[in-house]
Each structure stands twice: as structure tokens, then as C-alpha cells.
Amino acid sequence: MTIIRPKKSREARVNPVLLLGVCCMIALAAANVVAYDRIVGVTRSITTEKKSFEDMHEKNVDLKNKWYQALDRDNMKAFVEEYGFVKVSSPGYLPS
């Protein structure tokens, strides 16, 4: 029986198309990681800003309510009586 063996000298042959494909796959994987990280960062910042906006909106509503209460007709009458203001029908600083 005859045994056939391969040659002892092995030369490493690199297929350039295969090497280019592997490099492209690694580059695309790295780009996907970077893009995912940025998307997650933007999502977190949007969520944070949305909460901040909602808090500011609540504060604005509270301030408006306080302002409207201060300018209420009953409160204005009490303010006028407290400080002794007099109603003038034709003020002198306005031209007639």
C-alpha cells in the first residue's frame, strides 16, 4: 500500500480579497458600536431634558397661579385699602 503525504514546506498564502473582507467586517463592527453608543447617549440626554422641561413647566404653572392670585380683584382691593390709594379719574401726567 502506498501512503501519500503532502509536501513538508508550507507557504502561507493570504487571499487579499478575504483579508479585505475581514478588515471591512471589523471596521463595520466598530462603527456599529460607536453609532449605538451615540444613539444611547442622545436618548439619555433627551430623557433628561424632557424631565427638566416638565419640571420647568410645573414651576411656570405655579408662578402663573401665584401671579393671578396676586392680581385677583379681591386682593387688589385689599392692597389699595392697605396702602390708601385714591382713584383719580384724570391723572395729571397723562395729556388729555
All heavy atoms as an XYZ file, in Angstrom:
760
protein
N       0.817     -1.140      0.000
C       0.000      0.000      0.000
C       0.891      1.243      0.000
O       1.894      1.293      0.696
C      -0.841     -0.072      1.262
C      -1.650      1.123      1.343
S      -3.052      1.068      2.255
C      -3.254      0.730      3.674
N       0.434      2.272     -0.729
C       1.212      3.494     -0.868
C       0.558      4.600     -0.028
O      -0.637      4.841     -0.116
C       1.248      3.944     -2.340
O       1.703      2.848     -3.124
C       2.136      5.111     -2.526
N       1.380      5.272      0.773
C       0.880      6.380      1.598
C       1.321      7.678      0.940
O       2.511      7.866      0.667
C       1.431      6.292      3.031
C       0.943      5.005      3.675
C       1.035      7.509      3.834
C       1.511      4.756      5.022
N       0.395      8.512      0.701
C       0.705      9.799      0.070
C       0.673     10.866      1.162
O      -0.301     11.010      1.888
C      -0.319     10.134     -1.031
C      -0.297      9.020     -2.060
C      -0.047     11.473     -1.629
C      -1.351      9.169     -3.099
N       1.778     11.617      1.236
C       1.875     12.691      2.217
C       1.983     14.027      1.499
O       2.573     14.104      0.427
C       3.131     12.514      3.061
C       3.025     11.379      4.025
C       4.139     11.422      5.005
N       5.346     10.899      4.368
C       6.505     10.776      4.949
N       6.663     11.170      6.182
N       7.536     10.280      4.331
N       1.480     15.093      2.111
C       1.653     16.401      1.496
C       3.091     16.865      1.649
O       3.855     16.306      2.425
C       0.698     17.306      2.269
C       0.513     16.626      3.578
C       0.677     15.163      3.305
N       3.411     17.915      0.903
C       4.762     18.463      0.983
C       5.021     19.019      2.377
O       4.145     19.515      3.026
C       4.936     19.581     -0.042
C       5.105     19.046     -1.448
C       5.155     20.075     -2.520
C       5.986     21.280     -2.295
N       6.088     22.173     -3.416
N       6.246     18.912      2.789
C       6.628     19.387      4.110
C       6.697     20.912      4.172
O       6.477     21.485      5.214
C       7.990     18.805      4.497
C       7.982     17.335      4.709
C       7.641     17.073      6.120
C       7.707     15.559      6.339
N       7.492     15.200      7.675
N       7.037     21.572      3.117
C       7.167     23.039      3.142
C       5.781     23.656      2.928
O       5.137     23.429      1.916
C       8.147     23.500      2.071
O       7.629     23.192      0.803
N       5.385     24.372      3.905
C       4.083     25.033      3.797
C       4.319     26.524      3.633
O       4.972     27.164      4.443
C       3.249     24.808      5.045
C       2.845     23.381      5.208
C       1.926     23.269      6.395
N       1.514     21.882      6.571
C       0.617     21.503      7.405
N       0.021     22.372      8.173
N       0.294     20.235      7.517
N       3.693     27.071      2.663
C       3.761     28.509      2.447
C       2.407     29.093      2.788
O       1.380     28.618      2.320
C       4.107     28.813      0.987
C       5.476     28.371      0.584
C       5.768     28.702     -0.857
O       5.031     29.534     -1.439
O       6.701     28.144     -1.395
N       2.436     30.090      3.620
C       1.178     30.729      3.998
C       0.783     31.680      2.887
O       1.486     32.636      2.584
C       1.347     31.477      5.303
N      -0.336     31.411      2.308
C      -0.837     32.276      1.246
C      -2.026     33.038      1.798
O      -2.944     32.458      2.359
C      -1.250     31.462      0.031
C      -0.074     30.685     -0.541
C      -0.493     29.863     -1.703
N      -0.454     30.716     -2.904
C      -0.989     30.410     -4.051
N      -1.643     29.281     -4.185
N      -0.890     31.199     -5.084
N      -1.984     34.308      1.647
C      -3.053     35.166      2.138
C      -3.855     35.637      0.941
O      -3.316     36.234      0.006
C      -2.476     36.369      2.919
C      -3.578     37.296      3.376
C      -1.654     35.887      4.102
N      -5.127     35.373      1.002
C      -6.003     35.826     -0.053
C      -6.347     37.302      0.229
O      -6.954     37.621      1.247
C      -7.263     34.963     -0.056
C      -8.141     35.243     -1.247
O      -7.901     36.180     -1.999
N      -9.170     34.420     -1.407
N      -5.962     38.208     -0.668
C      -6.182     39.641     -0.394
C      -7.664     40.006     -0.309
O      -8.049     40.878      0.471
C      -5.513     40.360     -1.550
C      -5.118     39.340     -2.533
C      -5.235     38.008     -1.903
N      -8.506     39.349     -1.056
C      -9.936     39.645     -1.008
C     -10.504     39.232      0.345
O     -11.290     39.960      0.962
C     -10.668     38.936     -2.163
C     -12.161     39.119     -2.057
C     -10.141     39.406     -3.511
N     -10.084     38.070      0.834
C     -10.528     37.600      2.136
C     -10.026     38.527      3.247
O     -10.770     38.872      4.167
C     -10.053     36.166      2.367
C     -10.481     35.514      3.674
C     -11.999     35.398      3.724
C      -9.827     34.169      3.816
N      -8.786     38.951      3.172
C      -8.206     39.865      4.154
C      -8.957     41.201      4.149
O      -9.287     41.748      5.207
C      -6.719     40.081      3.868
C      -5.977     40.969      4.861
C      -5.982     40.345      6.243
C      -4.567     41.216      4.375
N      -9.260     41.701      2.976
C     -10.003     42.959      2.855
C     -11.411     42.805      3.441
O     -11.902     43.685      4.139
C     -10.078     43.397      1.390
C     -10.787     44.714      1.105
C     -10.046     45.868      1.748
C     -10.925     44.931     -0.381
N     -12.037     41.690      3.180
C     -13.370     41.430      3.732
C     -13.369     41.381      5.243
O     -14.260     41.938      5.897
N     -12.377     40.719      5.823
C     -12.278     40.638      7.280
C     -12.041     42.021      7.876
O     -12.654     42.393      8.889
C     -11.165     39.649      7.693
C     -10.866     39.746      9.172
C     -11.557     38.231      7.324
N     -11.169     42.811      7.255
C     -10.912     44.171      7.736
C     -12.176     45.029      7.661
O     -12.467     45.803      8.577
C      -9.777     44.814      6.939
S      -8.164     44.104      7.285
N     -12.934     44.884      6.589
C     -14.187     45.633      6.449
C     -15.193     45.220      7.517
O     -15.893     46.074      8.080
C     -14.775     45.433      5.061
S     -13.903     46.325      3.771
N     -15.275     43.944      7.808
C     -16.194     43.468      8.833
C     -15.821     44.023     10.211
O     -16.690     44.444     10.982
C     -16.203     41.938      8.880
C     -16.797     41.284      7.646
S     -18.533     41.622      7.486
C     -19.162     40.496      8.681
N     -14.536     44.062     10.516
C     -14.081     44.613     11.799
C     -14.394     46.105     11.875
O     -14.866     46.610     12.900
C     -12.575     44.332     12.003
C     -12.351     42.828     12.211
C     -12.020     45.131     13.178
C     -10.902     42.407     12.219
N     -14.144     46.829     10.767
C     -14.427     48.263     10.741
C     -15.925     48.533     10.894
O     -16.326     49.454     11.621
C     -13.898     48.878      9.445
N     -16.748     47.743     10.239
C     -18.201     47.925     10.363
C     -18.682     47.612     11.774
O     -19.571     48.300     12.297
C     -18.933     47.054      9.346
C     -18.858     47.521      7.890
C     -19.489     46.490      6.978
C     -19.527     48.867      7.727
N     -18.120     46.601     12.393
C     -18.499     46.269     13.769
C     -18.122     47.412     14.716
O     -18.913     47.796     15.590
C     -17.830     44.971     14.203
N     -16.938     47.980     14.536
C     -16.527     49.110     15.373
C     -17.423     50.321     15.137
O     -17.803     51.026     16.081
C     -15.066     49.462     15.089
N     -17.786     50.574     13.882
C     -18.671     51.696     13.562
C     -20.050     51.490     14.190
O     -20.669     52.445     14.669
C     -18.784     51.864     12.052
N     -20.538     50.267     14.200
C     -21.823     49.979     14.833
C     -21.780     50.226     16.336
O     -22.742     50.735     16.917
C     -22.262     48.545     14.557
C     -22.839     48.376     13.180
O     -23.326     49.326     12.588
N     -22.776     47.158     12.672
N     -20.684     49.873     16.977
C     -20.544     50.110     18.421
C     -20.554     51.611     18.704
O     -21.231     52.083     19.624
C     -19.255     49.446     18.962
C     -18.943     49.911     20.371
C     -19.370     47.937     18.907
N     -19.836     52.379     17.904
C     -19.783     53.831     18.088
C     -21.165     54.446     17.850
O     -21.628     55.292     18.618
C     -18.717     54.462     17.163
C     -18.819     55.972     17.161
C     -17.328     54.014     17.574
N     -21.845     54.028     16.794
C     -23.170     54.571     16.488
C     -24.158     54.226     17.595
O     -24.954     55.080     18.010
C     -23.658     54.028     15.151
N     -24.119     53.012     18.093
C     -25.010     52.610     19.184
C     -24.753     53.442     20.436
O     -25.683     53.888     21.100
C     -24.826     51.120     19.491
C     -25.633     50.650     20.670
C     -27.002     50.446     20.549
C     -25.047     50.437     21.913
C     -27.752     50.013     21.628
C     -25.788     50.023     22.991
C     -27.138     49.811     22.840
O     -27.877     49.405     23.912
N     -23.481     53.670     20.752
C     -23.132     54.469     21.918
C     -23.676     55.892     21.783
O     -24.210     56.457     22.736
C     -21.615     54.485     22.096
C     -21.204     55.232     23.344
O     -21.772     54.947     24.411
O     -20.316     56.105     23.243
N     -23.555     56.476     20.625
C     -24.066     57.838     20.413
C     -25.592     57.872     20.492
O     -26.162     58.807     21.048
C     -23.598     58.375     19.073
C     -22.122     58.703     19.083
C     -21.688     59.359     17.815
N     -20.254     59.631     17.864
C     -19.570     60.117     16.876
N     -20.160     60.386     15.726
N     -18.277     60.352     16.997
N     -26.253     56.874     19.943
C     -27.716     56.832     19.996
C     -28.189     56.722     21.438
O     -29.127     57.408     21.854
C     -28.257     55.677     19.137
C     -28.067     55.991     17.657
C     -29.722     55.398     19.440
C     -28.372     54.825     16.742
N     -27.539     55.876     22.227
C     -27.903     55.728     23.632
C     -27.657     57.040     24.371
O     -28.476     57.469     25.195
C     -27.131     54.564     24.280
C     -27.275     54.570     25.785
C     -27.606     53.241     23.717
N     -26.553     57.712     24.089
C     -26.261     58.996     24.725
C     -27.298     60.052     24.387
O     -27.744     60.807     25.263
N     -27.706     60.105     23.131
C     -28.727     61.079     22.724
C     -30.058     60.756     23.385
O     -30.775     61.651     23.843
C     -28.860     61.107     21.184
C     -30.083     61.859     20.750
C     -27.618     61.711     20.558
N     -30.395     59.489     23.459
C     -31.650     59.088     24.103
C     -31.657     59.486     25.570
O     -32.659     60.012     26.078
C     -31.859     57.571     23.972
O     -31.805     57.210     22.590
C     -33.183     57.139     24.556
N     -30.554     59.274     26.261
C     -30.466     59.655     27.670
C     -30.578     61.166     27.833
O     -31.266     61.650     28.736
C     -29.150     59.172     28.273
C     -29.128     57.702     28.541
C     -27.838     57.279     29.196
N     -27.809     55.845     29.379
C     -26.702     55.151     29.517
N     -25.534     55.765     29.500
N     -26.749     53.848     29.683
N     -29.900     61.923     26.986
C     -29.971     63.380     27.106
C     -31.375     63.890     26.786
O     -31.848     64.833     27.421
C     -28.933     64.047     26.203
O     -29.242     63.836     24.846
N     -32.059     63.272     25.828
C     -33.438     63.679     25.520
C     -34.338     63.405     26.718
O     -35.170     64.243     27.083
C     -33.957     62.950     24.265
C     -33.282     63.524     23.016
C     -35.463     63.048     24.153
C     -33.598     62.765     21.749
N     -34.171     62.259     27.347
C     -34.979     61.920     28.519
C     -34.721     62.907     29.658
O     -35.654     63.382     30.305
C     -34.669     60.490     28.987
O     -34.873     59.588     27.897
C     -35.537     60.083     30.158
N     -33.460     63.245     29.879
C     -33.107     64.187     30.936
C     -33.697     65.563     30.645
O     -34.267     66.206     31.534
C     -31.577     64.291     31.058
O     -31.042     62.988     31.296
C     -31.185     65.211     32.193
N     -33.560     66.027     29.411
C     -34.091     67.336     29.046
C     -35.610     67.364     29.111
O     -36.198     68.383     29.470
C     -33.613     67.737     27.649
C     -32.126     67.996     27.561
C     -31.671     69.132     28.471
O     -32.396     70.135     28.605
O     -30.585     69.008     29.056
N     -36.245     66.256     28.779
C     -37.704     66.187     28.850
C     -38.165     66.321     30.300
O     -39.120     67.042     30.587
C     -38.195     64.870     28.248
C     -39.685     64.779     28.112
C     -40.097     63.502     27.405
C     -41.604     63.406     27.274
N     -42.025     62.178     26.628
N     -37.485     65.630     31.217
C     -37.824     65.749     32.631
C     -37.598     67.182     33.115
O     -38.412     67.728     33.862
C     -36.995     64.773     33.459
C     -37.411     63.334     33.304
C     -36.543     62.408     34.120
C     -36.918     60.958     33.886
N     -36.016     60.043     34.605
N     -36.499     67.772     32.700
C     -36.209     69.158     33.079
C     -37.276     70.097     32.538
O     -37.725     71.013     33.240
C     -34.830     69.556     32.549
O     -34.595     70.915     32.770
N     -37.700     69.877     31.313
C     -38.742     70.705     30.713
C     -40.052     70.571     31.471
O     -40.742     71.568     31.728
C     -38.933     70.309     29.243
C     -40.024     71.058     28.552
C     -39.839     72.371     28.152
C     -41.244     70.459     28.303
C     -40.845     73.070     27.525
C     -42.257     71.143     27.673
C     -42.057     72.454     27.282
N     -40.405     69.348     31.851
C     -41.637     69.125     32.608
C     -41.575     69.806     33.968
O     -42.561     70.402     34.424
C     -41.906     67.631     32.751
C     -42.314     66.961     31.460
C     -42.382     65.454     31.557
O     -42.028     64.898     32.620
O     -42.794     64.829     30.563
N     -40.405     69.755     34.633
C     -40.247     70.432     35.921
C     -40.404     71.941     35.757
O     -41.064     72.604     36.561
C     -38.884     70.109     36.535
C     -38.759     68.660     36.966
O     -39.816     68.000     37.108
O     -37.622     68.195     37.143
N     -39.784     72.488     34.717
C     -39.897     73.925     34.463
C     -41.335     74.305     34.139
O     -41.803     75.377     34.546
C     -38.976     74.343     33.317
C     -37.534     74.295     33.653
S     -37.185     75.462     34.957
C     -35.445     75.324     35.056
N     -42.029     73.446     33.430
C     -43.427     73.725     33.096
C     -44.277     73.777     34.371
O     -45.128     74.665     34.520
C     -43.962     72.666     32.130
C     -45.372     72.884     31.714
N     -45.749     73.928     30.907
C     -46.504     72.209     32.017
C     -47.062     73.882     30.726
N     -47.542     72.846     31.388
N     -44.036     72.841     35.292
C     -44.776     72.836     36.552
C     -44.487     74.098     37.362
O     -45.394     74.701     37.931
C     -44.418     71.593     37.362
C     -44.958     70.304     36.787
C     -44.487     69.087     37.544
O     -43.846     69.252     38.616
O     -44.755     67.969     37.081
N     -43.219     74.503     37.404
C     -42.863     75.720     38.125
C     -43.520     76.939     37.484
O     -43.972     77.850     38.188
C     -41.348     75.893     38.163
C     -40.651     74.916     39.066
C     -39.152     75.125     39.041
C     -38.434     74.097     39.889
N     -36.975     74.256     39.828
N     -43.566     76.959     36.158
C     -44.191     78.067     35.455
C     -45.680     78.147     35.771
O     -46.221     79.242     35.980
C     -43.970     77.917     33.948
C     -44.421     79.116     33.170
O     -44.487     80.220     33.685
N     -44.742     78.904     31.905
N     -46.342     77.000     35.807
C     -47.772     76.976     36.137
C     -47.985     77.486     37.563
O     -48.906     78.284     37.815
C     -48.343     75.553     35.956
C     -49.722     75.432     36.561
C     -48.374     75.188     34.486
N     -47.137     77.065     38.501
C     -47.261     77.537     39.881
C     -47.070     79.053     39.969
O     -47.820     79.748     40.663
C     -46.244     76.832     40.782
C     -46.547     75.362     40.973
O     -47.713     74.958     40.738
O     -45.617     74.612     41.345
N     -46.061     79.561     39.259
C     -45.827     81.008     39.274
C     -46.985     81.775     38.650
O     -47.375     82.843     39.147
C     -44.525     81.338     38.546
C     -43.238     80.998     39.292
C     -42.032     81.244     38.395
C     -43.130     81.823     40.558
N     -47.554     81.249     37.578
C     -48.706     81.901     36.962
C     -49.896     81.928     37.916
O     -50.588     82.940     38.019
C     -49.104     81.196     35.660
C     -48.261     81.565     34.477
C     -48.804     80.904     33.221
C     -47.970     81.263     32.011
N     -48.488     80.628     30.790
N     -50.120     80.813     38.601
C     -51.215     80.766     39.572
C     -51.005     81.788     40.683
O     -51.935     82.486     41.083
C     -51.377     79.366     40.148
C     -51.971     78.399     39.158
O     -52.636     78.797     38.205
N     -51.723     77.118     39.361
N     -49.784     81.892     41.193
C     -49.493     82.887     42.230
C     -49.696     84.308     41.690
O     -50.211     85.176     42.390
C     -48.061     82.718     42.736
C     -47.866     81.498     43.592
C     -46.430     81.373     44.046
C     -46.210     80.115     44.859
N     -44.813     79.948     45.260
N     -49.264     84.545     40.459
C     -49.412     85.858     39.839
C     -50.886     86.215     39.682
O     -51.308     87.330     40.003
C     -48.706     85.852     38.489
C     -48.819     87.130     37.717
C     -49.583     87.359     36.635
C     -48.141     88.356     37.984
N     -49.427     88.636     36.198
C     -48.546     89.285     37.006
C     -47.227     88.762     38.952
C     -48.079     90.579     36.964
C     -46.761     90.060     38.909
C     -47.175     90.952     37.932
N     -51.681     85.269     39.197
C     -53.104     85.530     39.020
C     -53.802     85.733     40.366
O     -54.726     86.545     40.474
C     -53.778     84.409     38.232
C     -53.326     84.334     36.793
C     -53.162     83.111     36.166
C     -53.060     85.480     36.057
C     -52.744     83.040     34.847
C     -52.650     85.416     34.739
C     -52.492     84.190     34.138
O     -52.086     84.124     32.841
N     -53.366     85.014     41.388
C     -53.939     85.219     42.719
C     -53.580     86.603     43.251
O     -54.401     87.263     43.892
C     -53.455     84.145     43.682
C     -54.093     82.795     43.474
C     -53.507     81.737     44.384
O     -52.547     81.994     45.108
N     -54.078     80.545     44.343
N     -52.354     87.045     42.994
C     -51.927     88.369     43.455
C     -52.697     89.467     42.740
O     -52.968     90.526     43.316
C     -50.431     88.538     43.240
N     -53.046     89.252     41.478
C     -53.763     90.258     40.708
C     -55.274     90.074     40.751
O     -56.002     90.739     40.021
C     -53.291     90.237     39.249
C     -51.839     90.642     39.014
C     -51.504     90.528     37.547
C     -51.573     92.037     39.524
N     -55.745     89.213     41.612
C     -57.175     88.975     41.741
C     -57.856     90.246     42.241
O     -57.270     91.068     42.946
C     -57.400     87.824     42.731
C     -58.837     87.368     42.765
O     -59.520     87.505     41.735
O     -59.261     86.862     43.823
N     -59.093     90.428     41.872
C     -59.834     91.656     42.202
C     -59.917     91.872     43.722
O     -59.712     92.992     44.203
C     -61.228     91.578     41.600
C     -62.016     92.831     41.767
C     -63.371     92.680     41.077
N     -64.041     93.957     41.082
C     -64.196     94.725     40.013
N     -63.733     94.328     38.860
N     -64.809     95.869     40.096
N     -60.176     90.820     44.461
C     -60.272     90.959     45.922
C     -58.929     91.335     46.527
O     -58.859     92.186     47.434
C     -60.796     89.669     46.537
C     -62.214     89.342     46.073
O     -62.957     90.298     45.758
O     -62.557     88.142     46.033
N     -57.869     90.721     46.049
C     -56.531     91.039     46.559
C     -56.125     92.456     46.186
O     -55.468     93.144     46.969
C     -55.504     90.049     46.030
C     -55.643     88.695     46.667
O     -56.223     88.565     47.738
N     -55.108     87.674     46.013
N     -56.508     92.912     45.008
C     -56.172     94.280     44.594
C     -56.928     95.287     45.460
O     -56.370     96.320     45.838
C     -56.496     94.489     43.118
C     -55.555     93.760     42.177
S     -53.843     94.234     42.375
C     -53.835     95.795     41.542
N     -58.176     94.996     45.769
C     -58.937     95.891     46.641
C     -58.291     95.977     48.022
O     -58.174     97.059     48.597
C     -60.382     95.409     46.759
C     -61.225     95.711     45.557
C     -62.650     95.257     45.789
C     -63.503     95.520     44.553
N     -64.886     95.072     44.741
N     -57.882     94.840     48.561
C     -57.216     94.830     49.863
C     -55.897     95.600     49.791
O     -55.560     96.356     50.721
C     -56.973     93.391     50.310
N     -55.155     95.451     48.704
C     -53.889     96.159     48.534
C     -54.128     97.664     48.476
O     -53.404     98.450     49.110
C     -53.213     95.662     47.240
C     -51.899     96.308     46.939
C     -50.767     95.966     47.637
C     -51.798     97.273     45.941
C     -49.544     96.557     47.366
C     -50.593     97.874     45.655
C     -49.464     97.517     46.366
N     -55.153     98.086     47.734
C     -55.467     99.512     47.605
C     -55.883    100.077     48.958
O     -55.459    101.175     49.340
C     -56.576     99.718     46.546
C     -57.170    101.110     46.622
C     -56.032     99.451     45.164
N     -56.685     99.350     49.692
C     -57.117     99.821     51.005
C     -55.967     99.863     52.000
O     -55.869    100.774     52.821
C     -58.241     98.927     51.528
C     -59.549     99.091     50.786
C     -60.602     98.095     51.223
O     -60.323     97.301     52.164
O     -61.688     98.092     50.631
N     -55.073     98.891     51.906
C     -53.946     98.827     52.844
C     -53.018    100.022     52.667
O     -52.547    100.613     53.640
C     -53.180     97.517     52.633
C     -51.988     97.353     53.553
C     -51.228     96.057     53.285
O     -51.742     95.179     52.565
O     -50.096     95.954     53.800
N     -52.730    100.386     51.432
C     -51.794    101.468     51.170
C     -52.488    102.817     50.950
O     -51.818    103.820     50.727
C     -50.910    101.121     49.975
C     -49.893    100.056     50.316
C     -50.105     98.730     49.976
C     -48.736    100.376     51.011
C     -49.198     97.752     50.301
C     -47.820     99.412     51.347
C     -48.048     98.098     50.990
O     -47.140     97.125     51.329
N     -53.791    102.874     50.991
C     -54.524    104.126     50.914
C     -54.460    104.801     49.560
O     -54.341    106.036     49.495
N     -54.547    104.049     48.503
C     -54.564    104.642     47.163
C     -55.906    105.314     46.905
O     -56.941    104.898     47.429
C     -54.327    103.581     46.089
C     -52.916    103.052     46.067
C     -52.671    101.697     46.260
C     -51.842    103.894     45.837
C     -51.389    101.207     46.228
C     -50.554    103.404     45.812
C     -50.322    102.061     46.011
N     -55.854    106.364     46.082
C     -57.058    107.109     45.737
C     -57.266    106.987     44.240
O     -56.327    107.147     43.454
C     -56.921    108.596     46.133
C     -58.159    109.383     45.731
C     -56.643    108.730     47.616
N     -58.507    106.745     43.824
C     -58.817    106.619     42.406
C     -58.923    108.014     41.804
O     -59.692    108.854     42.267
C     -60.131    105.861     42.209
C     -60.445    105.607     40.756
C     -61.705    104.773     40.612
C     -61.993    104.503     39.162
N     -63.207    103.702     38.980
N     -58.118    108.254     40.762
C     -58.105    109.543     40.082
C     -58.674    109.326     38.698
O     -58.193    108.477     37.942
C     -56.670    110.124     40.006
C     -56.666    111.432     39.248
C     -56.095    110.279     41.389
N     -59.696    110.105     38.352
C     -60.342    109.899     37.056
C     -59.515    110.460     35.901
O     -59.527    109.938     34.799
C     -61.740    110.508     37.051
O     -61.648    111.894     37.324
N     -58.805    111.575     36.115
C     -57.955    112.135     35.051
C     -56.604    112.511     35.652
O     -56.433    113.592     36.198
C     -58.628    113.344     34.403
O     -58.845    114.346     35.380
N     -55.633    111.596     35.564
C     -54.324    111.887     36.154
C     -53.618    113.041     35.419
O     -53.811    113.246     34.218
C     -53.557    110.582     36.017
C     -54.323    109.749     35.067
C     -55.704    110.288     34.970
N     -52.829    113.786     36.150
C     -52.156    114.942     35.581
C     -50.971    114.611     34.688
O     -50.542    115.444     33.892
N     -50.436    113.424     34.794
C     -49.285    113.061     33.967
C     -49.681    112.556     32.577
O     -48.832    112.348     31.734
C     -48.408    112.031     34.669
C     -49.116    110.762     35.079
C     -49.268    109.726     34.179
C     -49.621    110.609     36.362
C     -49.944    108.567     34.530
C     -50.286    109.446     36.724
C     -50.434    108.438     35.800
O     -51.095    107.300     36.164
N     -50.964    112.362     32.327
C     -51.416    111.936     31.020
C     -51.994    113.137     30.280
O     -52.822    113.860     30.835
C     -52.476    110.845     31.120
C     -52.029    109.496     31.665
C     -53.237    108.586     31.793
C     -50.999    108.877     30.768
N     -51.569    113.370     29.032
C     -52.147    114.501     28.304
C     -53.588    114.188     27.934
O     -53.931    113.089     27.560
C     -51.283    114.625     27.053
C     -50.656    113.286     26.890
C     -50.558    112.678     28.262
N     -54.463    115.228     28.029
C     -55.859    114.991     27.717
C     -56.236    115.479     26.345
O     -55.555    116.072     25.624
C     -56.756    115.653     28.751
O     -56.394    116.993     28.957
